[in-house]
Amino acid sequence: MNARLVAEAGAGTAVTPAVRPADESTVLGPDDVSHIRSAVELVLKKPSHRARAECLSDEMRATATGRELIGALEPHS
């Protein structure tokens, strides 16, 4: 799911497993090495992935942490 969200945000790509277990879980294995390598090379070559990842990083840094939010909710004496 995280890979799908990263891909949808334009910051990377998702690799679909070559073989899916019967329980439909997403597990990458030895058969996926070439797919992973291709995906990494693609992401490194596309400046748009880097730019989008940097934007997401800035957004995440600007977002309050749980600790900051709790501190804002606590009564001040």
PyMOL commands that set and color helices and strands:
alter all, ss='L'
color gray80, all
select helices_A, chain A and resi 2-8+30-45+47-62+66-73
alter helices_A, ss='H'
color red, helices_A
deselect
rebuild
show_as cartoon
